[in-house]
C-alpha cells in the first residue's frame, strides 16, 4: 500500500485540536447525532487562506514522497484551495 506522505502518528483528536487552536474549524452548536458526535465546520476561506501554517502546525514529514507537497505548500501565497 502506498501513502502520499508519512508523519508521526496523529490521533484525529490531535488534528482537530490543532485546527481549533488555529481557528480554522468550529463545532456547530446543534443537537448531537444519535451516536453522540458533533459536526465541525471549516471557518476559513480556502481560496484566501495560506496553507503554510497548516503544514507547519501538523509537521508533515518532509521526505521524497512529500517533497512536491512541501515545495507547493510553502511557496509564498499558496492557498489551502490549491492543495485540496
PyMOL Python script that loads the backbone (N, CA, C, O; Angstrom):
from pymol import cmd

cmd.read_pdbstr("""\
ATOM      1  N   UNK A   1       0.838  -1.173   0.000  1.00  0.00           N
ATOM      2  CA  UNK A   1       0.000   0.000   0.000  1.00  0.00           C
ATOM      3  C   UNK A   1       0.884   1.238   0.000  1.00  0.00           C
ATOM      4  O   UNK A   1       1.847   1.313   0.763  1.00  0.00           O
ATOM      5  N   UNK A   2       0.570   2.192  -0.834  1.00  0.00           N
ATOM      6  CA  UNK A   2       1.347   3.412  -0.972  1.00  0.00           C
ATOM      7  C   UNK A   2       0.687   4.547  -0.204  1.00  0.00           C
ATOM      8  O   UNK A   2      -0.540   4.634  -0.160  1.00  0.00           O
ATOM      9  N   UNK A   3       1.488   5.416   0.400  1.00  0.00           N
ATOM     10  CA  UNK A   3       0.962   6.610   1.045  1.00  0.00           C
ATOM     11  C   UNK A   3       1.576   7.827   0.390  1.00  0.00           C
ATOM     12  O   UNK A   3       2.702   7.773  -0.105  1.00  0.00           O
ATOM     13  N   UNK A   4       0.834   8.932   0.386  1.00  0.00           N
ATOM     14  CA  UNK A   4       1.339  10.158  -0.205  1.00  0.00           C
ATOM     15  C   UNK A   4       2.346  10.852   0.701  1.00  0.00           C
ATOM     16  O   UNK A   4       3.252  11.532   0.218  1.00  0.00           O
ATOM     17  N   UNK A   5       2.196  10.687   1.997  1.00  0.00           N
ATOM     18  CA  UNK A   5       3.132  11.291   2.934  1.00  0.00           C
ATOM     19  C   UNK A   5       3.172  10.450   4.189  1.00  0.00           C
ATOM     20  O   UNK A   5       2.276   9.650   4.462  1.00  0.00           O
ATOM     21  N   UNK A   6       4.223  10.651   4.934  1.00  0.00           N
ATOM     22  CA  UNK A   6       4.308   9.954   6.206  1.00  0.00           C
ATOM     23  C   UNK A   6       4.475  10.984   7.307  1.00  0.00           C
ATOM     24  O   UNK A   6       5.037  12.055   7.073  1.00  0.00           O
ATOM     25  N   UNK A   7       4.005  10.683   8.480  1.00  0.00           N
ATOM     26  CA  UNK A   7       4.085  11.602   9.604  1.00  0.00           C
ATOM     27  C   UNK A   7       4.104  10.797  10.886  1.00  0.00           C
ATOM     28  O   UNK A   7       3.820   9.600  10.896  1.00  0.00           O
ATOM     29  N   UNK A   8       4.440  11.468  11.951  1.00  0.00           N
ATOM     30  CA  UNK A   8       4.305  10.836  13.248  1.00  0.00           C
ATOM     31  C   UNK A   8       2.833  10.467  13.414  1.00  0.00           C
ATOM     32  O   UNK A   8       1.966  11.084  12.795  1.00  0.00           O
ATOM     33  N   UNK A   9       2.550   9.479  14.235  1.00  0.00           N
ATOM     34  CA  UNK A   9       1.166   9.067  14.456  1.00  0.00           C
ATOM     35  C   UNK A   9       0.369  10.227  15.047  1.00  0.00           C
ATOM     36  O   UNK A   9       0.734  10.766  16.092  1.00  0.00           O
ATOM     37  N   UNK A  10      -0.699  10.601  14.390  1.00  0.00           N
ATOM     38  CA  UNK A  10      -1.608  11.623  14.895  1.00  0.00           C
ATOM     39  C   UNK A  10      -2.954  10.985  15.128  1.00  0.00           C
ATOM     40  O   UNK A  10      -3.493  10.323  14.241  1.00  0.00           O
ATOM     41  N   UNK A  11      -3.494  11.171  16.289  1.00  0.00           N
ATOM     42  CA  UNK A  11      -4.860  10.800  16.579  1.00  0.00           C
ATOM     43  C   UNK A  11      -5.726  11.905  15.970  1.00  0.00           C
ATOM     44  O   UNK A  11      -5.332  13.071  15.991  1.00  0.00           O
ATOM     45  N   UNK A  12      -6.881  11.565  15.436  1.00  0.00           N
ATOM     46  CA  UNK A  12      -7.758  12.560  14.837  1.00  0.00           C
ATOM     47  C   UNK A  12      -8.078  13.680  15.823  1.00  0.00           C
ATOM     48  O   UNK A  12      -8.203  14.840  15.430  1.00  0.00           O
ATOM     49  N   UNK A  13      -8.210  13.336  17.092  1.00  0.00           N
ATOM     50  CA  UNK A  13      -8.484  14.356  18.111  1.00  0.00           C
ATOM     51  C   UNK A  13      -7.348  15.371  18.179  1.00  0.00           C
ATOM     52  O   UNK A  13      -7.593  16.550  18.431  1.00  0.00           O
ATOM     53  N   UNK A  14      -6.112  14.935  17.959  1.00  0.00           N
ATOM     54  CA  UNK A  14      -4.968  15.854  17.943  1.00  0.00           C
ATOM     55  C   UNK A  14      -5.076  16.826  16.777  1.00  0.00           C
ATOM     56  O   UNK A  14      -4.808  18.018  16.931  1.00  0.00           O
ATOM     57  N   UNK A  15      -5.464  16.324  15.621  1.00  0.00           N
ATOM     58  CA  UNK A  15      -5.610  17.173  14.432  1.00  0.00           C
ATOM     59  C   UNK A  15      -6.727  18.179  14.654  1.00  0.00           C
ATOM     60  O   UNK A  15      -6.567  19.356  14.333  1.00  0.00           O
ATOM     61  N   UNK A  16      -7.848  17.738  15.196  1.00  0.00           N
ATOM     62  CA  UNK A  16      -8.970  18.639  15.484  1.00  0.00           C
ATOM     63  C   UNK A  16      -8.512  19.727  16.455  1.00  0.00           C
ATOM     64  O   UNK A  16      -8.853  20.897  16.279  1.00  0.00           O
ATOM     65  N   UNK A  17      -7.751  19.354  17.465  1.00  0.00           N
ATOM     66  CA  UNK A  17      -7.265  20.334  18.442  1.00  0.00           C
ATOM     67  C   UNK A  17      -6.362  21.376  17.777  1.00  0.00           C
ATOM     68  O   UNK A  17      -6.462  22.564  18.082  1.00  0.00           O
ATOM     69  N   UNK A  18      -5.488  20.944  16.879  1.00  0.00           N
ATOM     70  CA  UNK A  18      -4.622  21.879  16.146  1.00  0.00           C
ATOM     71  C   UNK A  18      -5.466  22.837  15.318  1.00  0.00           C
ATOM     72  O   UNK A  18      -5.239  24.047  15.343  1.00  0.00           O
ATOM     73  N   UNK A  19      -6.436  22.305  14.586  1.00  0.00           N
ATOM     74  CA  UNK A  19      -7.288  23.146  13.743  1.00  0.00           C
ATOM     75  C   UNK A  19      -8.120  24.120  14.570  1.00  0.00           C
ATOM     76  O   UNK A  19      -8.343  25.255  14.149  1.00  0.00           O
ATOM     77  N   UNK A  20      -8.585  23.686  15.749  1.00  0.00           N
ATOM     78  CA  UNK A  20      -9.314  24.586  16.650  1.00  0.00           C
ATOM     79  C   UNK A  20      -8.393  25.703  17.143  1.00  0.00           C
ATOM     80  O   UNK A  20      -8.787  26.869  17.165  1.00  0.00           O
ATOM     81  N   UNK A  21      -7.193  25.356  17.529  1.00  0.00           N
ATOM     82  CA  UNK A  21      -6.230  26.341  18.019  1.00  0.00           C
ATOM     83  C   UNK A  21      -5.908  27.370  16.949  1.00  0.00           C
ATOM     84  O   UNK A  21      -5.701  28.547  17.247  1.00  0.00           O
ATOM     85  N   UNK A  22      -5.868  26.926  15.718  1.00  0.00           N
ATOM     86  CA  UNK A  22      -5.592  27.827  14.591  1.00  0.00           C
ATOM     87  C   UNK A  22      -6.828  28.645  14.197  1.00  0.00           C
ATOM     88  O   UNK A  22      -6.739  29.518  13.333  1.00  0.00           O
ATOM     89  N   UNK A  23      -7.976  28.371  14.821  1.00  0.00           N
ATOM     90  CA  UNK A  23      -9.259  28.995  14.466  1.00  0.00           C
ATOM     91  C   UNK A  23      -9.673  28.684  13.037  1.00  0.00           C
ATOM     92  O   UNK A  23     -10.287  29.511  12.363  1.00  0.00           O
ATOM     93  N   UNK A  24      -9.334  27.492  12.585  1.00  0.00           N
ATOM     94  CA  UNK A  24      -9.704  27.055  11.233  1.00  0.00           C
ATOM     95  C   UNK A  24     -11.014  26.271  11.238  1.00  0.00           C
ATOM     96  O   UNK A  24     -11.676  26.191  10.203  1.00  0.00           O
ATOM     97  N   UNK A  25     -11.402  25.698  12.360  1.00  0.00           N
ATOM     98  CA  UNK A  25     -12.655  24.943  12.448  1.00  0.00           C
ATOM     99  C   UNK A  25     -13.404  25.350  13.711  1.00  0.00           C
ATOM    100  O   UNK A  25     -12.823  25.881  14.657  1.00  0.00           O
ATOM    101  N   UNK A  26     -14.697  25.091  13.701  1.00  0.00           N
ATOM    102  CA  UNK A  26     -15.532  25.330  14.867  1.00  0.00           C
ATOM    103  C   UNK A  26     -16.603  24.262  14.956  1.00  0.00           C
ATOM    104  O   UNK A  26     -17.036  23.707  13.946  1.00  0.00           O
ATOM    105  N   UNK A  27     -17.024  23.983  16.175  1.00  0.00           N
ATOM    106  CA  UNK A  27     -18.064  22.981  16.396  1.00  0.00           C
ATOM    107  C   UNK A  27     -19.432  23.650  16.266  1.00  0.00           C
ATOM    108  O   UNK A  27     -19.676  24.704  16.854  1.00  0.00           O
ATOM    109  N   UNK A  28     -20.314  23.031  15.497  1.00  0.00           N
ATOM    110  CA  UNK A  28     -21.676  23.538  15.362  1.00  0.00           C
ATOM    111  C   UNK A  28     -22.424  23.361  16.676  1.00  0.00           C
ATOM    112  O   UNK A  28     -22.318  22.318  17.321  1.00  0.00           O
ATOM    113  N   UNK A  29     -23.162  24.358  17.061  1.00  0.00           N
ATOM    114  CA  UNK A  29     -23.974  24.298  18.269  1.00  0.00           C
ATOM    115  C   UNK A  29     -25.366  23.806  17.876  1.00  0.00           C
ATOM    116  O   UNK A  29     -26.265  24.596  17.587  1.00  0.00           O
ATOM    117  N   UNK A  30     -25.517  22.503  17.874  1.00  0.00           N
ATOM    118  CA  UNK A  30     -26.780  21.882  17.491  1.00  0.00           C
ATOM    119  C   UNK A  30     -26.919  20.588  18.267  1.00  0.00           C
ATOM    120  O   UNK A  30     -25.997  20.164  18.965  1.00  0.00           O
ATOM    121  N   UNK A  31     -28.052  19.979  18.141  1.00  0.00           N
ATOM    122  CA  UNK A  31     -28.239  18.680  18.780  1.00  0.00           C
ATOM    123  C   UNK A  31     -27.246  17.695  18.197  1.00  0.00           C
ATOM    124  O   UNK A  31     -27.043  17.652  16.983  1.00  0.00           O
ATOM    125  N   UNK A  32     -26.630  16.905  19.059  1.00  0.00           N
ATOM    126  CA  UNK A  32     -25.674  15.915  18.588  1.00  0.00           C
ATOM    127  C   UNK A  32     -26.417  14.765  17.918  1.00  0.00           C
ATOM    128  O   UNK A  32     -27.590  14.507  18.189  1.00  0.00           O
ATOM    129  N   UNK A  33     -25.693  14.087  17.034  1.00  0.00           N
ATOM    130  CA  UNK A  33     -26.261  12.943  16.331  1.00  0.00           C
ATOM    131  C   UNK A  33     -26.579  11.810  17.281  1.00  0.00           C
ATOM    132  O   UNK A  33     -26.222  11.853  18.458  1.00  0.00           O
ATOM    133  N   UNK A  34     -27.251  10.798  16.765  1.00  0.00           N
ATOM    134  CA  UNK A  34     -27.648   9.637  17.557  1.00  0.00           C
ATOM    135  C   UNK A  34     -26.452   8.955  18.203  1.00  0.00           C
ATOM    136  O   UNK A  34     -26.575   8.361  19.274  1.00  0.00           O
ATOM    137  N   UNK A  35     -25.284   9.039  17.548  1.00  0.00           N
ATOM    138  CA  UNK A  35     -24.088   8.401  18.098  1.00  0.00           C
ATOM    139  C   UNK A  35     -23.324   9.318  19.048  1.00  0.00           C
ATOM    140  O   UNK A  35     -22.245   8.954  19.515  1.00  0.00           O
ATOM    141  N   UNK A  36     -23.868  10.511  19.345  1.00  0.00           N
ATOM    142  CA  UNK A  36     -23.237  11.431  20.270  1.00  0.00           C
ATOM    143  C   UNK A  36     -22.180  12.326  19.643  1.00  0.00           C
ATOM    144  O   UNK A  36     -21.533  13.109  20.338  1.00  0.00           O
ATOM    145  N   UNK A  37     -22.005  12.214  18.335  1.00  0.00           N
ATOM    146  CA  UNK A  37     -20.975  13.008  17.671  1.00  0.00           C
ATOM    147  C   UNK A  37     -21.497  14.405  17.338  1.00  0.00           C
ATOM    148  O   UNK A  37     -22.697  14.618  17.162  1.00  0.00           O
ATOM    149  N   UNK A  38     -20.575  15.329  17.257  1.00  0.00           N
ATOM    150  CA  UNK A  38     -20.900  16.693  16.858  1.00  0.00           C
ATOM    151  C   UNK A  38     -20.317  16.942  15.480  1.00  0.00           C
ATOM    152  O   UNK A  38     -19.399  16.245  15.047  1.00  0.00           O
ATOM    153  N   UNK A  39     -20.855  17.942  14.794  1.00  0.00           N
ATOM    154  CA  UNK A  39     -20.324  18.287  13.474  1.00  0.00           C
ATOM    155  C   UNK A  39     -19.424  19.508  13.594  1.00  0.00           C
ATOM    156  O   UNK A  39     -19.646  20.401  14.411  1.00  0.00           O
ATOM    157  N   UNK A  40     -18.401  19.509  12.748  1.00  0.00           N
ATOM    158  CA  UNK A  40     -17.443  20.610  12.706  1.00  0.00           C
ATOM    159  C   UNK A  40     -17.579  21.312  11.360  1.00  0.00           C
ATOM    160  O   UNK A  40     -17.969  20.701  10.364  1.00  0.00           O
ATOM    161  N   UNK A  41     -17.254  22.594  11.341  1.00  0.00           N
ATOM    162  CA  UNK A  41     -17.341  23.371  10.120  1.00  0.00           C
ATOM    163  C   UNK A  41     -16.018  24.111   9.902  1.00  0.00           C
ATOM    164  O   UNK A  41     -15.379  24.560  10.853  1.00  0.00           O
ATOM    165  N   UNK A  42     -15.622  24.228   8.632  1.00  0.00           N
ATOM    166  CA  UNK A  42     -14.423  24.961   8.257  1.00  0.00           C
ATOM    167  C   UNK A  42     -14.736  26.452   8.335  1.00  0.00           C
ATOM    168  O   UNK A  42     -15.712  26.913   7.742  1.00  0.00           O
ATOM    169  N   UNK A  43     -13.914  27.209   9.062  1.00  0.00           N
ATOM    170  CA  UNK A  43     -14.158  28.627   9.272  1.00  0.00           C
ATOM    171  C   UNK A  43     -13.331  29.539   8.373  1.00  0.00           C
ATOM    172  O   UNK A  43     -13.541  30.752   8.355  1.00  0.00           O
ATOM    173  N   UNK A  44     -12.409  28.972   7.642  1.00  0.00           N
ATOM    174  CA  UNK A  44     -11.542  29.778   6.773  1.00  0.00           C
ATOM    175  C   UNK A  44     -11.972  29.633   5.327  1.00  0.00           C
ATOM    176  O   UNK A  44     -12.577  28.632   4.942  1.00  0.00           O
ATOM    177  N   UNK A  45     -11.657  30.635   4.538  1.00  0.00           N
ATOM    178  CA  UNK A  45     -11.913  30.588   3.101  1.00  0.00           C
ATOM    179  C   UNK A  45     -10.701  29.935   2.446  1.00  0.00           C
ATOM    180  O   UNK A  45      -9.626  30.535   2.421  1.00  0.00           O
ATOM    181  N   UNK A  46     -10.844  28.725   1.918  1.00  0.00           N
ATOM    182  CA  UNK A  46      -9.705  28.027   1.325  1.00  0.00           C
ATOM    183  C   UNK A  46      -9.026  28.800   0.196  1.00  0.00           C
ATOM    184  O   UNK A  46      -7.829  28.628  -0.033  1.00  0.00           O
ATOM    185  N   UNK A  47      -9.769  29.646  -0.508  1.00  0.00           N
ATOM    186  CA  UNK A  47      -9.197  30.407  -1.621  1.00  0.00           C
ATOM    187  C   UNK A  47      -8.241  31.484  -1.112  1.00  0.00           C
ATOM    188  O   UNK A  47      -7.287  31.838  -1.805  1.00  0.00           O
ATOM    189  N   UNK A  48      -8.483  32.005   0.085  1.00  0.00           N
ATOM    190  CA  UNK A  48      -7.671  33.098   0.612  1.00  0.00           C
ATOM    191  C   UNK A  48      -6.713  32.684   1.720  1.00  0.00           C
ATOM    192  O   UNK A  48      -5.851  33.473   2.106  1.00  0.00           O
ATOM    193  N   UNK A  49      -6.840  31.478   2.235  1.00  0.00           N
ATOM    194  CA  UNK A  49      -6.056  31.052   3.395  1.00  0.00           C
ATOM    195  C   UNK A  49      -4.760  30.376   2.973  1.00  0.00           C
ATOM    196  O   UNK A  49      -4.787  29.372   2.261  1.00  0.00           O
ATOM    197  N   UNK A  50      -3.614  30.924   3.410  1.00  0.00           N
ATOM    198  CA  UNK A  50      -2.332  30.274   3.109  1.00  0.00           C
ATOM    199  C   UNK A  50      -2.265  28.893   3.756  1.00  0.00           C
ATOM    200  O   UNK A  50      -2.737  28.708   4.878  1.00  0.00           O
ATOM    201  N   UNK A  51      -1.691  27.942   3.066  1.00  0.00           N
ATOM    202  CA  UNK A  51      -1.612  26.579   3.577  1.00  0.00           C
ATOM    203  C   UNK A  51      -0.380  26.356   4.466  1.00  0.00           C
ATOM    204  O   UNK A  51      -0.350  25.405   5.246  1.00  0.00           O
ATOM    205  N   UNK A  52       0.618  27.210   4.355  1.00  0.00           N
ATOM    206  CA  UNK A  52       1.860  27.012   5.110  1.00  0.00           C
ATOM    207  C   UNK A  52       1.644  26.839   6.621  1.00  0.00           C
ATOM    208  O   UNK A  52       2.285  25.967   7.206  1.00  0.00           O
ATOM    209  N   UNK A  53       0.777  27.619   7.286  1.00  0.00           N
ATOM    210  CA  UNK A  53       0.580  27.410   8.724  1.00  0.00           C
ATOM    211  C   UNK A  53       0.053  26.011   9.061  1.00  0.00           C
ATOM    212  O   UNK A  53       0.423  25.429  10.080  1.00  0.00           O
ATOM    213  N   UNK A  54      -0.802  25.488   8.206  1.00  0.00           N
ATOM    214  CA  UNK A  54      -1.319  24.138   8.429  1.00  0.00           C
ATOM    215  C   UNK A  54      -0.185  23.122   8.358  1.00  0.00           C
ATOM    216  O   UNK A  54      -0.070  22.243   9.212  1.00  0.00           O
ATOM    217  N   UNK A  55       0.644  23.251   7.338  1.00  0.00           N
ATOM    218  CA  UNK A  55       1.784  22.345   7.176  1.00  0.00           C
ATOM    219  C   UNK A  55       2.707  22.449   8.382  1.00  0.00           C
ATOM    220  O   UNK A  55       3.136  21.435   8.931  1.00  0.00           O
ATOM    221  N   UNK A  56       3.006  23.660   8.787  1.00  0.00           N
ATOM    222  CA  UNK A  56       3.917  23.867   9.906  1.00  0.00           C
ATOM    223  C   UNK A  56       3.344  23.333  11.211  1.00  0.00           C
ATOM    224  O   UNK A  56       4.082  22.756  12.009  1.00  0.00           O
ATOM    225  N   UNK A  57       2.051  23.509  11.448  1.00  0.00           N
ATOM    226  CA  UNK A  57       1.449  23.059  12.702  1.00  0.00           C
ATOM    227  C   UNK A  57       1.249  21.560  12.775  1.00  0.00           C
ATOM    228  O   UNK A  57       1.302  20.988  13.864  1.00  0.00           O
ATOM    229  N   UNK A  58       1.021  20.910  11.645  1.00  0.00           N
ATOM    230  CA  UNK A  58       0.839  19.461  11.672  1.00  0.00           C
ATOM    231  C   UNK A  58       2.136  18.702  11.418  1.00  0.00           C
ATOM    232  O   UNK A  58       2.181  17.482  11.576  1.00  0.00           O
ATOM    233  N   UNK A  59       3.189  19.413  11.027  1.00  0.00           N
ATOM    234  CA  UNK A  59       4.530  18.835  10.879  1.00  0.00           C
ATOM    235  C   UNK A  59       4.566  17.584  10.019  1.00  0.00           C
ATOM    236  O   UNK A  59       5.042  16.533  10.448  1.00  0.00           O
ATOM    237  N   UNK A  60       4.065  17.709   8.819  1.00  0.00           N
ATOM    238  CA  UNK A  60       4.147  16.596   7.885  1.00  0.00           C
ATOM    239  C   UNK A  60       5.607  16.278   7.617  1.00  0.00           C
ATOM    240  O   UNK A  60       6.442  17.177   7.518  1.00  0.00           O
ATOM    241  N   UNK A  61       5.904  15.012   7.501  1.00  0.00           N
ATOM    242  CA  UNK A  61       7.278  14.603   7.225  1.00  0.00           C
ATOM    243  C   UNK A  61       7.721  15.178   5.887  1.00  0.00           C
ATOM    244  O   UNK A  61       6.965  15.172   4.916  1.00  0.00           O
ATOM    245  N   UNK A  62       8.923  15.662   5.848  1.00  0.00           N
ATOM    246  CA  UNK A  62       9.473  16.198   4.606  1.00  0.00           C
ATOM    247  C   UNK A  62      10.430  15.142   4.066  1.00  0.00           C
ATOM    248  O   UNK A  62      11.597  15.085   4.454  1.00  0.00           O
ATOM    249  N   UNK A  63       9.920  14.317   3.173  1.00  0.00           N
ATOM    250  CA  UNK A  63      10.722  13.250   2.601  1.00  0.00           C
ATOM    251  C   UNK A  63      10.475  13.201   1.096  1.00  0.00           C
ATOM    252  O   UNK A  63       9.811  14.075   0.539  1.00  0.00           O
ATOM    253  N   UNK A  64      11.006  12.190   0.454  1.00  0.00           N
ATOM    254  CA  UNK A  64      10.880  12.096  -1.000  1.00  0.00           C
ATOM    255  C   UNK A  64       9.421  12.069  -1.445  1.00  0.00           C
ATOM    256  O   UNK A  64       9.059  12.704  -2.436  1.00  0.00           O
ATOM    257  N   UNK A  65       8.588  11.340  -0.718  1.00  0.00           N
ATOM    258  CA  UNK A  65       7.183  11.228  -1.110  1.00  0.00           C
ATOM    259  C   UNK A  65       6.413  12.530  -0.917  1.00  0.00           C
ATOM    260  O   UNK A  65       5.490  12.812  -1.681  1.00  0.00           O
ATOM    261  N   UNK A  66       6.766  13.313   0.069  1.00  0.00           N
ATOM    262  CA  UNK A  66       6.029  14.549   0.339  1.00  0.00           C
ATOM    263  C   UNK A  66       6.736  15.791  -0.194  1.00  0.00           C
ATOM    264  O   UNK A  66       6.235  16.902  -0.020  1.00  0.00           O
ATOM    265  N   UNK A  67       7.877  15.628  -0.832  1.00  0.00           N
ATOM    266  CA  UNK A  67       8.664  16.761  -1.301  1.00  0.00           C
ATOM    267  C   UNK A  67       7.902  17.719  -2.195  1.00  0.00           C
ATOM    268  O   UNK A  67       8.026  18.934  -2.045  1.00  0.00           O
ATOM    269  N   UNK A  68       7.118  17.196  -3.120  1.00  0.00           N
ATOM    270  CA  UNK A  68       6.355  18.052  -4.024  1.00  0.00           C
ATOM    271  C   UNK A  68       5.324  18.868  -3.247  1.00  0.00           C
ATOM    272  O   UNK A  68       5.134  20.054  -3.518  1.00  0.00           O
ATOM    273  N   UNK A  69       4.670  18.242  -2.298  1.00  0.00           N
ATOM    274  CA  UNK A  69       3.693  18.953  -1.475  1.00  0.00           C
ATOM    275  C   UNK A  69       4.374  20.077  -0.704  1.00  0.00           C
ATOM    276  O   UNK A  69       3.867  21.199  -0.666  1.00  0.00           O
ATOM    277  N   UNK A  70       5.507  19.788  -0.095  1.00  0.00           N
ATOM    278  CA  UNK A  70       6.224  20.816   0.666  1.00  0.00           C
ATOM    279  C   UNK A  70       6.644  21.967  -0.229  1.00  0.00           C
ATOM    280  O   UNK A  70       6.503  23.125   0.165  1.00  0.00           O
ATOM    281  N   UNK A  71       7.148  21.692  -1.408  1.00  0.00           N
ATOM    282  CA  UNK A  71       7.542  22.774  -2.319  1.00  0.00           C
ATOM    283  C   UNK A  71       6.332  23.625  -2.692  1.00  0.00           C
ATOM    284  O   UNK A  71       6.439  24.848  -2.783  1.00  0.00           O
ATOM    285  N   UNK A  72       5.195  22.995  -2.906  1.00  0.00           N
ATOM    286  CA  UNK A  72       3.982  23.712  -3.265  1.00  0.00           C
ATOM    287  C   UNK A  72       3.397  24.445  -2.063  1.00  0.00           C
ATOM    288  O   UNK A  72       3.041  25.618  -2.170  1.00  0.00           O
ATOM    289  N   UNK A  73       3.296  23.778  -0.938  1.00  0.00           N
ATOM    290  CA  UNK A  73       2.648  24.338   0.244  1.00  0.00           C
ATOM    291  C   UNK A  73       3.405  25.525   0.823  1.00  0.00           C
ATOM    292  O   UNK A  73       2.797  26.477   1.314  1.00  0.00           O
ATOM    293  N   UNK A  74       4.703  25.469   0.768  1.00  0.00           N
ATOM    294  CA  UNK A  74       5.474  26.540   1.384  1.00  0.00           C
ATOM    295  C   UNK A  74       5.828  27.659   0.417  1.00  0.00           C
ATOM    296  O   UNK A  74       6.491  28.626   0.795  1.00  0.00           O
ATOM    297  N   UNK A  75       5.388  27.531  -0.826  1.00  0.00           N
ATOM    298  CA  UNK A  75       5.570  28.598  -1.798  1.00  0.00           C
ATOM    299  C   UNK A  75       4.746  29.802  -1.346  1.00  0.00           C
ATOM    300  O   UNK A  75       3.598  29.650  -0.928  1.00  0.00           O
ATOM    301  N   UNK A  76       5.323  30.982  -1.429  1.00  0.00           N
ATOM    302  CA  UNK A  76       4.622  32.193  -0.996  1.00  0.00           C
ATOM    303  C   UNK A  76       3.279  32.311  -1.705  1.00  0.00           C
ATOM    304  O   UNK A  76       3.202  32.228  -2.931  1.00  0.00           O
ATOM    305  N   UNK A  77       2.233  32.502  -0.930  1.00  0.00           N
ATOM    306  CA  UNK A  77       0.919  32.717  -1.499  1.00  0.00           C
ATOM    307  C   UNK A  77       0.124  31.467  -1.816  1.00  0.00           C
ATOM    308  O   UNK A  77      -1.029  31.573  -2.232  1.00  0.00           O
ATOM    309  N   UNK A  78       0.695  30.289  -1.637  1.00  0.00           N
ATOM    310  CA  UNK A  78      -0.049  29.056  -1.908  1.00  0.00           C
ATOM    311  C   UNK A  78      -1.196  28.937  -0.912  1.00  0.00           C
ATOM    312  O   UNK A  78      -0.998  29.091   0.294  1.00  0.00           O
ATOM    313  N   UNK A  79      -2.382  28.665  -1.415  1.00  0.00           N
ATOM    314  CA  UNK A  79      -3.560  28.609  -0.566  1.00  0.00           C
ATOM    315  C   UNK A  79      -4.020  27.177  -0.311  1.00  0.00           C
ATOM    316  O   UNK A  79      -3.624  26.239  -1.002  1.00  0.00           O
ATOM    317  N   UNK A  80      -4.858  27.047   0.690  1.00  0.00           N
ATOM    318  CA  UNK A  80      -5.458  25.761   1.025  1.00  0.00           C
ATOM    319  C   UNK A  80      -6.207  25.200  -0.189  1.00  0.00           C
ATOM    320  O   UNK A  80      -6.152  23.999  -0.452  1.00  0.00           O
ATOM    321  N   UNK A  81      -6.892  26.053  -0.911  1.00  0.00           N
ATOM    322  CA  UNK A  81      -7.651  25.626  -2.096  1.00  0.00           C
ATOM    323  C   UNK A  81      -6.758  24.936  -3.121  1.00  0.00           C
ATOM    324  O   UNK A  81      -7.174  23.970  -3.761  1.00  0.00           O
ATOM    325  N   UNK A  82      -5.545  25.424  -3.274  1.00  0.00           N
ATOM    326  CA  UNK A  82      -4.636  24.854  -4.275  1.00  0.00           C
ATOM    327  C   UNK A  82      -4.167  23.443  -3.942  1.00  0.00           C
ATOM    328  O   UNK A  82      -3.771  22.700  -4.840  1.00  0.00           O
ATOM    329  N   UNK A  83      -4.205  23.066  -2.688  1.00  0.00           N
ATOM    330  CA  UNK A  83      -3.687  21.746  -2.304  1.00  0.00           C
ATOM    331  C   UNK A  83      -4.771  20.739  -1.948  1.00  0.00           C
ATOM    332  O   UNK A  83      -4.471  19.568  -1.712  1.00  0.00           O
ATOM    333  N   UNK A  84      -6.034  21.179  -1.905  1.00  0.00           N
ATOM    334  CA  UNK A  84      -7.097  20.209  -1.623  1.00  0.00           C
ATOM    335  C   UNK A  84      -7.862  19.865  -2.860  1.00  0.00           C
ATOM    336  O   UNK A  84      -8.793  19.062  -2.806  1.00  0.00           O
TER     337      UNK A  84
END
""", "prot")
cmd.dss("prot")
cmd.show_as("cartoon", "prot")
cmd.util.cbc("prot")
cmd.orient("prot")
